[in-house]
Amino acid sequence: MAHTGTVGFSSLPLDLLIDYIFVLLPTKDLIALSCTCRLLHSTIHQTELIWKRKIALDYRFPTGSTGRITGFKTLYRKLRKPQVWVWGQNMNNRLGLNAEDEANLLDAVLSRHTEIPTPLRLRKAESIRIVDLQAGGWSFHGLDVDGNIWRWGTLNGSNNWNPPPHRYSLTPSQVQPAMLAIRNLPRFKAISCGRSHACGISDDGHIYEWHSWSRVAKFLSVPWETHSDGDKGVAQICASWDFSALLSSDGAIYFWREPTILEIAQALDSQFDGLPEDRTLETVYDLDSKDRILRCPDLPGTEHDGDKIIKIACGEEFIICLTTAGKVYKLNISRIPDTERAAQQRVLRQLQDHDEELSYRESIAQAFRSQERKWEYLPMFCEADKLREGLAEALPLSNESDPVHPKITHISAQYRTFVAYSVESTSENQQIAKKNSTEV
């Protein structure tokens, strides 16, 4: 009688092991498995992809927002007890350092400086286990390992005494880190913070946005869900100075600006049937976004070469994108000069703001269609020969006969500046191109 042979892990295809077995095992079991043979030990401990996926699954760490391509196992170990460090201006309680436990240290520092010049450890936030920290204009947002959102500081430090409904907060300033306590708020897998607003992707792939800590909007009728379901349609979200942008899984980019007061009023009235505003606080409301969200034009020529957008970054009035080939593009989304005053002047400021926003959406969409506004290729920030020529000191050549060929692998942007990075598998992150967007 023939005996059936036993098939071990080492005989299975490596892709199968990494994609469907190793990343789903509890870490304790994965380490125990690595001790059974040398091949598995080498595969488990040296394959970056395993730990990159586990760090996203187990800790919700946003792997797409970092330029890191190595060291995920070390980072995984350190995220068991993450630390939060803050520095800079402390106005509006934005650093969360005004509590009694930091009072003596804070007074000592501020007695010599008008701001915190060196990182200080925010110990009160460590029990929260924050894995993603986002800085706003006057506040911080943090995402913990369970998908909860924490905030401190002041979300909008420029609010006047009578803010519109979607900007009104019961507690506009928060010294201690506090959870965003909103009824029906889901768990999140990614967040992004702009100057005075924030947004996030829930575990089920829906988009939420808030301009205060008392009301959160859930987007309905979004265009990227037309051909895909849930989180399969969302690859990245990015909050900027006064707009937000999203990269879909098929490589399309969408962006939207703050809703008008009339749009908010209509949404609240439709959902809460005319209840007083104080009865609609600390809750999620539905916001129809079909006509608010604009799709950016496609990149030139990518339909033929197969190049695809894989990352986005947003500044004050521009969007930067990075493709699989390492190319960098910029899109200007500022107001069209000829239409800045095209909207009819209204007696009521709310109606005037609404008309101006509608005029902006129509004019920028028309500019995309006519190619008056299109993606601008930035060869000085991504082509290897130009990078080597302009940044020879930052990219030393160990052998002139065998020059390096840097490839941009990560981008970031803030206000009027964007940065492109080339990260080698054997080195730390290298910032190789930085530019003020107004000079491009």
C-alpha positions, 0 to 999 in steps of 0.5 A, a space after each residue: 500500500 502506497 503511503 502519501 508523502 507529507 507536504 511541508 511549508 518549505 515545499 509550498 510556493 513562496 508567494 502563497 506562504 507570504 500572501 496567505 499564511 505568514 501575514 495572517 499568523 499571530 506573531 508568536 506563532 510566526 516566530 515559533 514557526 521560524 524556529 523549525 528550519 533554516 529556510 523558514 527562519 531566513 524567509 520569515 525574518 528577512 522578507 520585508 513584505 511580511 512585516 510590512 503587511 503585518 504592521 498594517 494588519 496588526 497595528 494599522 500603521 500607514 505604510 503608504 505614508 512613509 518612504 521606508 522600504 526596509 526595517 519593518 520588522 524593527 518598527 513592528 517590534 517598537 510599535 508595541 510601545 509607541 512614543 509620542 514626541 512634540 515640539 514647536 509652538 504651543 499656542 492653542 494647546 496644540 502640543 498637549 503639554 499644558 497638563 500638570 504632569 508637564 507643567 514644570 518642564 514646560 515652564 522651564 522651557 518657555 522661560 527661555 524660549 517662545 516655543 518648544 525648540 526640541 522634541 518633548 515626550 508626550 507621556 500621557 499619550 503613550 497609553 493610547 498607543 498612537 501609531 499615526 500622528 498628524 499635525 494640523 494648523 493648531 492641533 494634532 490628530 492621532 490614530 491608535 491601534 484599535 482605529 480610534 481617533 484622538 485629538 488635542 489643541 484647537 482644530 480651527 484657531 481662526 474661527 470667529 465668535 459665530 462659526 458656521 454649523 459644520 465648524 462649531 465645536 462644543 469644546 473648540 480647544 482640548 489640552 489633554 488628548 481626547 478621543 473623538 467621541 461622535 455617535 456612530 463613528 466607525 473605526 478608521 484605518 487611515 487619517 489625514 489632517 489639513 490646516 483646519 480640517 481632517 478626514 479619514 478612511 473607515 475600516 469599511 472603506 467609506 470617507 469621513 471628513 470633519 471641520 469641527 470636533 462636534 460633527 463628522 460628515 460621511 460622504 455619499 454618492 462618491 465617484 470612485 465607488 462607481 466601478 468598485 466596492 468599499 476600500 477596494 476603491 480607495 488607495 490613499 487620502 490626503 488633507 491639505 491647506 483647504 482641500 482634500 484629495 483621494 487616490 483611487 485603487 485604479 490610479 485616478 485622483 479626486 479632490 474636493 473643497 470645504 462644503 458651503 454653508 448651504 450644502 451643510 444646512 441642507 444635509 442637516 435638515 434632510 437627515 434631522 428633519 429640522 431639529 435644532 442645531 444643538 440636537 445634531 451635535 456629536 453625531 455623524 451626518 450624511 453629505 451627498 458628494 456627487 456634485 462636490 468632488 472633482 476628478 483630476 485629468 489623466 496623466 499624459 501618455 500613461 494609457 500607452 506605457 502602463 505607468 500608474 499613479 501610486 502616491 499623492 501629496 497636497 500643498 496649498 493649491 496644488 497636488 503632486 503625484 508619483 508614478 510606478 516609474 518614479 515620475 513626478 507631476 504637479 497639478 495647479 488647482 488654484 482659482 481660474 483668474 478670469 472667473 474669480 468674480 464671475 459669480 453674481 454678488 449676493 446680499 447674503 454672504 452665505 449665498 455669495 459664498 455658495 455661488 463662488 464655490 459653484 463657480 470655482 467647481 465649474 471653471 476648474 472642471 472646464 479647465 481640466 476638459 480644455 487642458 488649460 489646467 493639466 499635469 506638469 511633468 517635473 523632470 528636475 525632480 525625478 530623472 536620474 541624470 538631472 538629479 545626479 547633476 544637481 545634487 552630486 553632493 547628496 548622491 556621492 558616486 562610489 564608482 564613476 564608471 558605475 553611476 547610481 540611478 536614483 529613482 523617486 520612491 516617495 513624496 510629501 508636501 506641506 503648504 507651498 513646499 513639496 519634497 521628493 525622496 529616493 530610498 535605497 534598500 540598503 540605506 536610510 531615507 534620502 531627501 534628494 529634491 525639495 522645492 517651493 511650489 511657487 517657483 516650479 
